């Protein structure tokens, strides 16, 4: 974990310093924007809305902006109806970013992850604050709180809130959004969730009276019939198992998405299913989009999906959960993926 301020690493209590730095900036500010990454997930939406509610409870107004739409199963979160979607209101979103005095950037560490809002982030005169749990931040922000050990950005946001000394501003709305962010970014606590601190935070959230079972149901029991049929199709017809590499993958083409009336979020969690197969510790999901192939990587144990994503598909993430992209066609991308597996098999042997 490190706090970067004016591109200098401070070797002190990072959370305390970070909270004081932000507090000094918030006091006089009147125009505050909160922004997350393209294709927002539960951590992006949950951490952003939680922070907005926290600030509101402290008498500070803010506006949440997402680069594009996010899945319907996340729109139950309080405050979702007020989120500005850049892809729908480009001019308004750009004006908010350019006029902001403070810009919070949550769950991403490179302006490229903000999509077409990236140039506005670089140009705005706002004091830029990054809170994120992905490795290797590119240093474009004025203040950075990053911790790759943290389960999620939502967890980091909660810990920042605690350090402000304003526990009364952490109400049930804040707690619900933080819990949803942590839960969704850990696959309901199946990966990136081995640190005791994560469960301390969860216990504090439960003290706010949230209904964890209801939150789970809203996220995981709220899919369409088409999504369920798509899942069955993928598991029956599109899953390929490569036992010699401890690997399995699923692919989904544009035509198949159209056939099952695919909407954003329908493939969420599909990549995890092959990991239930005995002997499989690496799973990949390939999804064809109009201009690129999106890859999702998951693993069990010590196989590092982050290294695999960085080395082969210009992506990154964490030990057991990462992502990448390819500009090749779907078949060529799959062939490239399969062609590099022998190298990682040998590397695993060498590592014992």
LOVORO-717018 format. One record per residue (C-alpha): x, y, z. Coordinates in pm, whole numbers, padded with zeros to 5 digits, always signed. Example, Ala and Ser with C-alpha at 12.3 -4.5 7.8 and 13.67 -1.06 7.14 Angstrom:
BEGIN
+01230-00450+00780/+01367-00106+00714/
***
This chain:
BEGIN
+00000+00000+00000/+00127+00348-00072/+00015+00706-00076/+00151+00911-00360/+00121+01286-00328/+00279+01506-00591/+00446+01189-00719/+00639+01136-00394/+00591+00821-00189/+00528+00894+00178/+00657+00628+00419/+00418+00703+00706/+00076+00577+00815/-00079+00584+00470/-00445+00574+00567/-00410+00851+00827/-00209+01074+00596/-00448+01007+00310/-00755+01093+00519/-00598+01418+00642/-00487+01516+00292/-00833+01458+00148/-01002+01626+00443/-00803+01943+00387/-00901+01946+00023/-01270+01865+00081/-01333+02147+00329/-01335+02435+00078/-01445+02236-00230/-01793+02276-00377/-01769+02081-00702/-01684+01715-00645/-01710+01433-00897/-01667+01058-00844/-01566+00851-01146/-01499+00483-01212/-01394+00265-01503/-01543+00148-01832/-01786-00145-01801/-01848-00079-01430/-01875-00383-01206/-02007-00422-00854/-01691-00285-00693/-01689+00022-00917/-02055+00103-00860/-02060+00007-00494/-01750+00202-00392/-01858+00510-00590/-02211+00524-00451/-02090+00448-00099/-01845+00738-00111/-02113+00971-00249/-02353+00881+00033/-02078+00922+00292/-01994+01269+00164/-02362+01363+00151/-02406+01258+00514/-02119+01496+00594/-02295+01781+00413/-02084+01755+00097/-02249+01719-00245/-02096+01505-00517/-02187+01365-00858/-02116+01005-00962/-02020+00942-01325/-01982+00607-01500/-01830+00587-01851/-02105+00356-01975/-02403+00154-01858/-02373-00111-01591/-02582-00428-01535/-02939-00403-01412/-02864-00630-01117/-02652-00349-00969/-02912-00076-01010/-03087-00156-00682/-02810+00022-00495/-02930+00345-00334/-02839+00646-00544/-02809+00450-00868/-03086+00656-01027/-02871+00971-00997/-02559+00832-01167/-02455+01021-01482/-02377+00781-01768/-02118+00936-01999/-02224+00733-02304/-02572+00886-02271/-02482+01238-02154/-02135+01304-02291/-02138+01683-02281/-02275+01699-01927/-02027+01440-01797/-01731+01618-01956/-01844+01954-01815/-01872+01805-01465/-01521+01658-01484/-01367+01975-01629/-01533+02202-01370/-01466+01977-01071/-01248+02100-00789/-01196+01745-00664/-01213+01431-00876/-01227+01094-00702/-01124+00807-00929/-01220+00469-00791/-01123+00116-00894/-00889+00209-01179/-00527+00320-01196/-00482+00440-01553/-00671+00705-01750/-00714+00450-02028/-00953+00257-01801/-01186+00557-01801/-01239+00521-02175/-01329+00839-02361/-01331+01036-02038/-00954+00983-02013/-00862+01309-02193/-01091+01512-01965/-00924+01356-01659/-00584+01462-01788/-00699+01815-01874/-00909+01904-01571/-00756+02125-01305/-00927+01926-01030/-00728+01777-00744/-00722+01411-00850/-00766+01136-00592/-00722+00769-00677/-00838+00483-00456/-00769+00143-00610/-00648-00211-00540/-00489-00300-00874/-00109-00315-00914/+00117-00059-01080/-00075+00273-01073/+00055+00507-01342/+00085+00807-01109/-00149+01047-01288/-00332+01141-00965/-00230+01393-00699/-00313+01155-00414/-00320+00779-00441/-00430+00517-00192/-00355+00174-00329/-00331-00168-00169/-00307-00478-00387/-00372-00700-00085/-00713-00542-00029/-01012-00746-00147/-01162-00455-00335/-01170-00082-00380/-01488-00082-00174/-01291-00215+00123/-01030+00059+00079/-01302+00325+00058/-01451+00197+00383/-01113+00209+00556/-01067+00567+00433/-01407+00656+00580/-01305+00512+00916/-00989+00721+00922/-01187+01043+00878/-01327+00995+01227/-01681+01041+01099/-01832+00702+01174/-02177+00860+01207/-02169+00928+00832/-02147+00554+00757/-02517+00469+00743/-02699+00165+00606/-02689+00301+00249/-02311+00331+00266/-02281-00013+00424/-02501-00180+00162/-02297-00039-00124/-01964-00130+00036/-02082-00484+00111/-02204-00529-00248/-01870-00405-00378/-01665-00643-00165/-01896-00937-00228/-01902-00898-00607/-01527-00837-00642/-01444-01154-00449/-01692-01384-00622/-01894-01392-00300/-01574-01434-00098/-01429-01719-00306/-01109-01532-00411/-00912-01217-00317/-01058-01250+00030/-00807-01422+00256/-00702-01125+00469/-00848-01088+00820/-00895-00716+00758/-01159-00791+00497/-01370-00977+00750/-01322-00707+01012/-01468-00461+00762/-01755-00699+00684/-01836-00731+01053/-01850-00353+01085/-02089-00336+00789/-02318-00593+00948/-02334-00376+01260/-02502-00111+01043/-02801-00342+01009/-02761-00450+00648/-02928-00767+00521/-02643-00960+00360/-02874-01232+00228/-03095-00978+00054/-02788-00814-00104/-02668-01152-00230/-03010-01224-00379/-03028-00886-00554/-02692-00950-00721/-02694-01324-00787/-03063-01420-00799/-03182-01146-01030/-03097-01271-01379/-03318-01313-01683/-03441-01640-01834/-03223-01568-02139/-02916-01548-01917/-02990-01884-01759/-03037-02048-02099/-02714-01886-02218/-02527-02031-01922/-02660-02378-02002/-02553-02340-02364/-02204-02225-02267/-02148-02512-02027/-02289-02775-02261/-02165-02660-02600/-01887-02404-02552/-01674-02528-02264/-01343-02684-02365/-01142-02874-02104/-00766-02918-02141/-00674-03148-01851/-00308-03167-01953/-00279-02796-01866/-00523-02790-01576/-00720-02544-01787/-01070-02496-01925/-01223-02217-02128/-01556-02094-02258/-01609-01868-02559/-01905-01661-02672/-01943-01512-03019/-02143-01210-03136/-02394-01436-03311/-02443-01643-02998/-02491-01328-02790/-02756-01212-03036/-02932-01549-03029/-02970-01532-02650/-03054-01160-02647/-02744-01082-02449/-02741-00770-02233/-02455-00627-02030/-02385-00841-01725/-02539-01163-01858/-02201-01341-01866/-02099-01229-01518/-01951-01522-01329/-01942-01762-01624/-01562-01781-01602/-01582-01929-01254/-01777-02243-01344/-01490-02447-01497/-01296-02413-01171/-01548-02653-01019/-01401-02932-01233/-01157-03163-01055/-00801-03093-01168/-00880-02753-01324/-00709-02455-01164/-00715-02206-01454/-01031-02090-01633/-01080-01838-01911/-01384-01677-02069/-01360-01526-02418/-01633-01284-02523/-01651-01135-02870/-01745-00767-02891/-01780-00545-03196/-01416-00432-03200/-01225-00664-02967/-01227-00986-02769/-01260-00950-02394/-01088-01215-02182/-01156-01296-01818/-00912-01511-01620/-00971-01696-01292/-00753-01941-01104/-00727-02142-00788/-00415-02171-00578/-00087-02019-00688/-00140-01985-01064/-00095-01610-01127/-00357-01484-01372/-00216-01132-01348/+00120-01238-01490/-00052-01441-01762/-00276-01146-01859/+00013-00897-01866/+00244-01119-02067/-00005-01227-02331/-00312-01004-02354/-00216-00655-02240/-00424-00686-01927/-00377-00738-01559/-00550-00767-01226/-00478-00994-00931/-00335-01334-00852/-00660-01526-00899/-00870-01283-01105/-00760-01076-01404/-00869-00958-01746/-00730-00877-02088/-00820-00788-02446/-00731-00901-02796/-00778-00731-03133/-00752-01065-03310/-01066-01251-03411/-01229-01488-03164/-01078-01806-03314/-00733-01651-03351/-00744-01528-02993/-00833-01875-02867/-00556-02029-03078/-00306-01780-02936/-00421-01863-02585/-00383-02237-02635/-00042-02193-02801/+00113-02031-02492/-00018-02284-02240/+00279-02524-02277/+00515-02249-02158/+00317-02204-01839/+00300-02578-01786/+00679-02590-01789/+00699-02286-01563/+00471-02453-01309/+00694-02762-01310/+01003-02547-01258/+00841-02369-00965/+00770-02701-00803/
***
